[in-house]
Amino acid sequence: MGVLDEFLAGLEGFEWDVGNSDKNWRNHQVRQAETEQVLLNRPVVFAANLTHSRSEARFFTLGRTDSGRHLAIVFTTRGKRIRVISARPMSRAERRVYGQVEANSQTDS
């Protein structure tokens, strides 16, 4: 079991802010369902996002949707729910990092 799996074990679902959801669609054509898939599919890159918020813990995830779309997700938790702050396609550098993780996960299988 990985770090993200342990982190998600205590959570019960997603909480959506209409403004963030609309912004993710308007700016990046990312749907809520795709965002949820990234957090549930493996492999993922998961890290604390220490630079962008002092008021609440934020987390950064790189992963892929069921259709293979590579996305970067920033989220926080509110109680027992995940609240997505932003979702967008990965940058070129992020795709490189994620590609290395994917390759390593295939050789570990």
SETORTOR-965287 format. One record per atom (N, C-alpha, C, O): x, y, z; residue in one letter. Coordinates in pm, whole numbers, padded with zeros to 5 digits, always signed. Layout:
<sites>
XYZA...
</sites>
This chain:
<sites>
+00085-00118+00000M+00000+00000+00000M+00089+00124+00000M+00182+00135+00081M+00062+00218-00090G+00142+00338-00102G+00095+00449-00010G-00007+00437+00057G+00171+00557-00010V+00142+00672+00076V+00005+00731+00044V-00072+00762+00135V-00027+00747-00086L-00157+00803-00122L-00270+00712-00079L-00372+00759-00029L-00254+00582-00097D-00358+00488-00056D-00385+00498+00094D-00500+00496+00138D-00279+00509+00173E-00295+00525+00317E-00363+00657+00350E-00449+00663+00439E-00326+00762+00279F-00385+00894+00299F-00535+00891+00267F-00616+00945+00342F-00570+00830+00155L-00710+00826+00111L-00797+00733+00195L-00919+00746+00194L-00736+00639+00266A-00813+00539+00340A-00913+00600+00438A-01019+00542+00460A-00883+00713+00496G-00972+00775+00593G-01073+00871+00532G-01154+00929+00604G-01070+00887+00400L-01159+00982+00334L-01280+00911+00273L-01273+00793+00240L-01389+00986+00259E-01515+00925+00216E-01566+00971+00080E-01670+00924+00036E-01497+01063+00014G-01546+01106-00116G-01496+01245-00150G-01395+01291-00097G-01568+01310-00240F-01528+01439-00292F-01630+01546-00256F-01749+01520-00245F-01580+01667-00236E-01663+01786-00215E-01626+01882-00327E-01509+01916-00345E-01727+01925-00403W-01698+02009-00519W-01743+02151-00497W-01857+02175-00456W-01654+02245-00523D-01684+02387-00523D-01721+02423-00667D-01641+02401-00759D-01839+02477-00688V-01886+02507-00823V-01788+02597-00897V-01761+02576-01015V-01735+02697-00830G-01641+02789-00893G-01517+02718-00944G-01474+02741-01057G-01457+02630-00862N-01338+02557-00904N-01371+02459-01016N-01293+02444-01111N-01484+02393-01005S-01524+02297-01108S-01543+02368-01241S-01494+02320-01344S-01613+02481-01241D-01634+02557-01363D-01501+02609-01419D-01479+02605-01540D-01413+02656-01330K-01282+02708-01372K-01199+02598-01437K-01135+02621-01540K-01200+02478-01379N-01123+02367-01436N-01173+02332-01576N-01094+02302-01664N-01304+02336-01596W-01360+02309-01728W-01329+02424-01825W-01281+02401-01936W-01357+02544-01782R-01340+02662-01868R-01194+02679-01911R-01167+02705-02029R-01101+02666-01819N-00960+02692-01848N-00886+02573-01907N-00792+02590-01985N-00928+02450-01870H-00848+02333-01907H-00928+02217-01965H-00870+02114-01999H-01060+02231-01976Q-01148+02125-02025Q-01128+01994-01946Q-01119+01886-02004Q-01121+02008-01814V-01110+01893-01724V-01242+01879-01649V-01288+01973-01584V-01302+01762-01658R-01430+01734-01591R-01405+01678-01450R-01298+01624-01421R-01507+01691-01365Q-01496+01640-01229Q-01463+01491-01227Q-01377+01448-01151Q-01529+01413-01311A-01506+01268-01313A-01362+01235-01346A-01305+01142-01289A-01301+01310-01438E-01162+01285-01473E-01071+01310-01354E-00976+01236-01329E-01100+01417-01281T-01020+01451-01163T-01027+01338-01061T-00925+01299-01004T-01146+01287-01037E-01162+01178-00942E-01086+01054-00988E-01025+00985-00907E-01089+01025-01118Q-01017+00909-01172Q-00867+00919-01145Q-00804+00819-01109Q-00811+01038-01160V-00667+01056-01137V-00631+01016-00994V-00529+00951-00971V-00714+01054-00899L-00684+01024-00759L-00709+00877-00725L-00657+00828-00625L-00786+00807-00806L-00817+00667-00779L-00734+00569-00861L-00718+00454-00821L-00680+00612-00975N-00599+00525-01061N-00455+00520-01013N-00409+00609-00941N-00384+00415-01052R-00243+00400-01020R-00166+00377-01147R-00221+00318-01240R-00042+00420-01158P+00036+00488-01054P+00003+00637-01048P-00054+00694-01140P+00040+00697-00937V+00029+00841-00918V+00157+00893-00854V+00231+00818-00790V+00181+01022-00873V+00285+01093-00800V+00209+01181-00702V+00120+01255-00743V+00243+01173-00575F+00169+01241-00470F+00267+01312-00378F+00365+01252-00334F+00240+01440-00349A+00328+01516-00260A+00249+01627-00191A+00147+01672-00242A+00298+01669-00077A+00242+01787-00011A+00284+01909-00092A+00395+01915-00144A+00195+02005-00103N+00221+02130-00176N+00242+02238-00071N+00148+02306-00031N+00364+02254-00027L+00395+02342+00086L+00404+02489+00051L+00400+02574+00140L+00417+02522-00077T+00446+02660-00115T+00323+02746-00139T+00336+02868-00144T+00204+02689-00154H+00091+02768-00198H-00015+02799-00093H-00107+02875-00123H-00007+02745+00026S-00111+02774+00123S-00057+02766+00264S+00011+02670+00302S-00087+02867+00339R-00049+02864+00480R-00169+02831+00569R-00151+02792+00684R-00290+02847+00515S-00410+02829+00597S-00459+02684+00600S-00527+02645+00695S-00427+02604+00498E-00470+02464+00496E-00369+02382+00419E-00300+02434+00331E-00360+02255+00451A-00267+02166+00381A-00318+02142+00239A-00436+02113+00218A-00228+02155+00143R-00261+02126+00004R-00170+02015-00047R-00057+01999-00002R-00224+01940-00141F-00152+01825-00194F-00153+01831-00346F-00245+01886-00407F-00049+01775-00407F-00029+01779-00550F-00018+01636-00600F+00054+01554-00543F-00091+01605-00707T-00091+01470-00763T-00078+01474-00914T-00142+01556-00981T+00004+01387-00967L+00013+01363-01111L-00042+01224-01135L-00005+01129-01066L-00128+01211-01234G-00183+01080-01265G-00257+01080-01397G-00251+01177-01473G-00328+00970-01424R-00399+00962-01552R-00544+00920-01531R-00580+00854-01433R-00625+00960-01626T-00767+00927-01624T-00786+00787-01682T-00691+00725-01730T-00909+00738-01677D-00939+00607-01735D-00910+00605-01885D-00875+00500-01939D-00923+00720-01951S-00898+00726-02095S-00750+00753-02128S-00713+00762-02245S-00665+00766-02024G-00522+00786-02045G-00477+00931-02047G-00361+00958-02076G-00566+01023-02018R-00529+01165-02015R-00444+01192-01891R-00481+01150-01781R-00332+01261-01906H-00239+01290-01797H-00273+01426-01736H-00267+01528-01805H-00307+01426-01606L-00350+01549-01540L-00270+01575-01412L-00219+01483-01348L-00261+01703-01378A-00203+01749-01251A-00318+01803-01167A-00397+01885-01214A-00328+01757-01044I-00439+01793-00955I-00382+01854-00827I-00287+01800-00770I-00440+01964-00782V-00410+02021-00650V-00538+02010-00569V-00646+02047-00616V-00526+01958-00447F-00644+01942-00364F-00612+01961-00217F-00496+01964-00177F-00717+01975-00138T-00706+01980+00007T-00809+01883+00062T-00884+01822-00014T-00813+01869+00191T-00919+01788+00251T-01002+01877+00343T-00950+01968+00408T-01129+01851+00345R-01223+01918+00434R-01298+01808+00506R-01383+01740+00448R-01267+01792+00633G-01326+01680+00706G-01280+01551+00642G-01160+01525+00631G-01375+01470+00599K-01342+01340+00538K-01361+01342+00386K-01381+01238+00324K-01354+01461+00327R-01375+01473+00183R-01255+01542+00115R-01188+01626+00175R-01232+01504-00009I-01131+01567-00093I-01197+01685-00163I-01303+01671-00223I-01133+01800-00156R-01182+01920-00225R-01077+01962-00327R-00968+02006-00292R-01111+01947-00454V-01019+01978-00562V-01010+02129-00580V-01112+02197-00591V-00889+02180-00583I-00865+02322-00602I-00840+02352-00750I-00894+02448-00804I-00757+02269-00814S-00734+02288-00957S-00700+02155-01023S-00647+02063-00960S-00732+02148-01152A-00703+02030-01233A-00670+02080-01373A-00742+02161-01431A-00559+02029-01426R-00513+02075-01558R-00427+01966-01621R-00380+01876-01553R-00407+01976-01753P-00314+01882-01817P-00173+01901-01760P-00134+02012-01723P-00097+01792-01754M+00041+01800-01706M+00125+01884-01801M+00102+01887-01922M+00224+01952-01744S+00324+02021-01824S+00420+01917-01883S+00416+01800-01845S+00504+01959-01974R+00602+01869-02034R+00693+01807-01925R+00719+01687-01927R+00740+01889-01833A+00827+01839-01725A+00752+01740-01636A+00808+01638-01595A+00627+01769-01607E+00546+01677-01525E+00523+01545-01597E+00524+01439-01534E+00502+01548-01728R+00485+01425-01805R+00612+01340-01800R+00606+01217-01794R+00728+01407-01803R+00855+01332-01793R+00864+01260-01658R+00896+01142-01652R+00835+01333-01550V+00840+01273-01416V+00742+01157-01407V+00776+01049-01359V+00620+01181-01453Y+00518+01076-01445Y+00556+00955-01531Y+00533+00841-01492Y+00614+00980-01647G+00659+00871-01734G+00761+00782-01665G+00759+00660-01683G+00849+00841-01586Q+00948+00762-01511Q+00878+00676-01405Q+00915+00560-01385Q+00778+00733-01338V+00704+00658-01237V+00629+00542-01303V+00629+00430-01251V+00565+00570-01417E+00494+00464-01490E+00589+00352-01529E+00558+00234-01509E+00705+00387-01583A+00803+00287-01624A+00849+00203-01505A+00860+00081-01516A+00876+00269-01393N+00919+00196-01273N+00810+00106-01219N+00839-00003-01170N+00685+00149-01227S+00575+00066-01175S+00555-00056-01263S+00513-00161-01214S+00583-00045-01393Q+00569-00161-01482Q+00681-00262-01460Q+00659-00382-01473Q+00800-00215-01426T+00911-00308-01402T+00900-00373-01264T+00955-00480-01242T+00827-00307-01171D+00807-00363-01038D+00699-00471-01036D+00692-00550-00942D+00616-00476-01140S+00505-00573-01143S+00551-00711-01174S+00470-00803-01180S
</sites>
